[in-house]
């Protein structure tokens, strides 16, 4: 019975919803809006989609085995300008074409488990992007420099290991006021990396690890007490030698970094002070 129901669903949804499989025919047309590629050879079917489905909204790769696009991606980005959802995970993708910026309406982009080492800075021109998934991107060590342009970004999904590998975040992260997950933030005295970048990021949830707090000039500018959904906060100072002045500054800084009362867990690493604020 479930096979009959499945076949009925496929029949009703065609041609707007299409599943492209190896060695199986599929009706692709100008009416097609959502396509899933369930095949190992992606280049030829992708070129067919570019030719026949210029109003496509969704492009998915739901199967788990590694796949190759050949030269089809760049052509796709130049041709399928109406795409809202693009999932390229688990593909043999070494480099994302800079023409990704052509997809101005894109809301969701999944590049998880690819071989990408560097994201093109042009990706930052996707002003409408809300979700960027980079899970399992083992060779990715940094984010593009103009990430702050992606002002509608809500979810930036990266493995915990990335935050250990990444030496510094792009400047002006504070422009991402809708962002809900920022696992780590390193404070420095350079422009765009000060503690004040956090002041308008009240939507952050989960865990936030703030390091190099000895560089925080006015820690109160972070406004951590406005992060109502934050569950765990890690405050870290460097482990270098310190003097009495550092002691006083650390105590004042900790007082200014008071989190919201909803916080479940607070951890302090290399805190220089002798006393905790009352």
N, C-alpha and C positions, 0 to 999 in steps of 0.2 A: 504493500500500500504506500509506504513512504517513497518508493521509486516513482510511483504514479504521481504523487503529490509534487515531487521534485520536478518531474518532467512538465507538469502543468504550470508550475511556477516559472520555469524557464521559458515555456511557450508564451505565457502572458507578458513576461517582462521583456522579451525580445521585440524590437531590436535596441531598446534603450539601454538594457543591461546585457553585456556580452561576456562570456567566458571563452577565452582562446586557449585551446589545448593542442599539444603536439599531434600532428597527423589527423586532426579533426576539423571539419569545416565549421565556420562560424559566420553569421550574417552581420557584417559591418556596413554601416551606412551613415549618412549625414544626420540621421536621427539618433545614433548611438551617443549616449552621454556618460556611461560608466563601463569601464573595461577592466577585466582581470586577466592577466597573462599567466596561465598555468602550464608553461612550456619552458624548455631549457634553451632553445634557440630564440632569442628575443629580437634580434636585428630585423629579420624579415617581417614578422608580424607587426613590429613597431612601425616599420615603414608603410605597411598597409593601413595602419590606424591613422598615420599622418595624412595619407592620401584620401581616406574615406570619412574620417570622423573629426572634422575641423571644429566641431562644437563640443568636443569632449570636456567633461567636468572632473572625472575621476579616473586615475590610472593606478592600478594595484598590481603587486607581484606577491601573491599570498603564499606560494610554495617556498620551501626552505632551502632547496639545493641551490648552489651558486650558479649565477646566470651572467651572460655577457651581452651588452648592447651593441658592440661594434661601434659604428659611427652614427648610429641612429639618434642618440640623445640630443645632439646639437640641432639636428633638423627638427626634432620634436619641440624643443624650446622656441624655435623660430616660428613654428606653425600652429601649435595648439595653445593659443593665448587665453583660452577660457578655462583652463584647468584650475580647479580649486584644491583638489587632493592628489598628491603625487607620492607614491610609496615605492622607493627603489631599494629597499633593504635586501640583504643577502645576495647582492649582485657583485660581480667582479669589477666594480667601479673603482678605478684608480684616480680619476680626476673628474671633477664636476665642471662641465663647460661654463664659461663665464656668461654665456647666453641665458643662463637660468634667470637672469634679471628680467627677461622678456615676459615671464609669467606673473604679471602684475596683480592678478586676482587670486594667486595662490594663498591658501589658508593653512595647509597642512603639508609638511615635507618630512619624509622619513628616509634618512640615509644610514640607518643602523646596519651594523655588520657588513660594512663595505671596506675597501682598501684605501679609502681617501686619506691623504696625509695633510693636505692644505685645502681649505675652503676658499673659493675665489671671493675677493672683497665685493664683487658685484652682487653676491647673494644678499648683501645688506640693503639693496634697493627693493627688496620684497617687503614693502611697507605694510602690506595687509596680512603677512604671515603671522599666525597665532601659535603654531606648534612646530618646533624643530627638533626632530629626534636623531640623536647621534650615538645611540647605545651600541656598545661593542665595536666602536671605531678605534681599534687598537693602535693605529699609527697617527692618530690626530692628537697633536700636542698644543694647539693654540686655536683661538677663535679669530675671525676676521676683524680688522682694526676698526671698521665703522659699524660694528654691531649695534651701537646706540641708535642708529637710524631706524631700527626695526621696532618702532614705538608701540606696535600692537602685539608684540610677542608675549604670550602668556606662559608657555611651557618650553623650557630649554632642557631637554633630557639627555644627560650624559652619565656615564658610569662614574662611580666613586673614584676609580683609579685616575680618571682624567684630571680631577682636581689636585691630585698629587703630582702629576706630570706637568701640568700647566704652570709656567713660571709667573706669568702675569696676565691679567684679564685686559681686554681692550679698554681704552679710556671712556669716561662718561657713561658708565653702566647705569648711573642714576636716571638716565633718560628712559630706561625700560620700566616705567612705573606700573605696568600691568603684569610684570613678571612674577610668577608664583613660586619658582624654585631657583634659588641661587645658593649653592652649597658652600661656596668659599669666596672670601673677599680679602685681598691683601692690601693693607693701607700703606701708602707711600706719600712722599712730599711732592711728587710730580703732578702736573696738571691732569685732572680727570681721574685721579686715583686716591683722592682724599676721603676721609671718613664721612664727609658730608654727602658723598654720592648715595648713601643709603637712606637719606632723609625722606625721600618720596617713594620708597619701595615698601610701602606698608602691606602689600599683598603677599609677601614672602611667607611660605609655609614650610613645614618640615624642619630641617636642620640648616643653621647658618654658622659657618666657622670664619671668624674675623681674626686675621693674623697681623703681626708687626704693629701692634697697637702703640708701641712707643713712638710711632710716627704720627699718631693722632693729635692734632693741635687742639681742636675743640671737639672732644668726643661726644658732647651733648648734641652736636649737629646730626648725629646718626639717627636720632629719634627712635631708638629701639623700642621705647614704650608704646609706640603706635602700631607695632607688628603683632596684632591680636592673634594671628593664626600660627605664629612661630612656636614649634614644639621643643626644640633643643637649640641652645646657643653655646658656642665654644668661643671663648675670648683668649687669645694667645699673644703673649709678648715674646720677643726673641730672647734667647738664653745667653746673650752676651753679658759681660760684667756691668754692674750698675753702681751708682753712688746714691747718697742720701737724697739728692734732687730727683733722681729717677723714682725713688721710693715714694716721695710726695706726689709726683705727677701720676704715678700708677694708681695711687689711692683715689686721687681726684677723678682720674679717668674712669675708674670702675664705678664710682658714684654716678657719673654722667651717663654711663652705659646701662642704666637700670632698664631691664626689659619689661614687657607687659606682664601683668599678673597671671595671664593664661599660660605662661611658659611652664613646661613640665620638667625640664632638665637644664642645668647650667654647669659648665665646666670651665675652669681657669687653668691655663698652662703658662708657667714661668711668670706668674704674677710677682711684681717687684715690691709691692707694698708690705708693710708690717701689720696693718690693721684693715679690717673690712668696714665698709660704710654701714652705719646703723640704719 
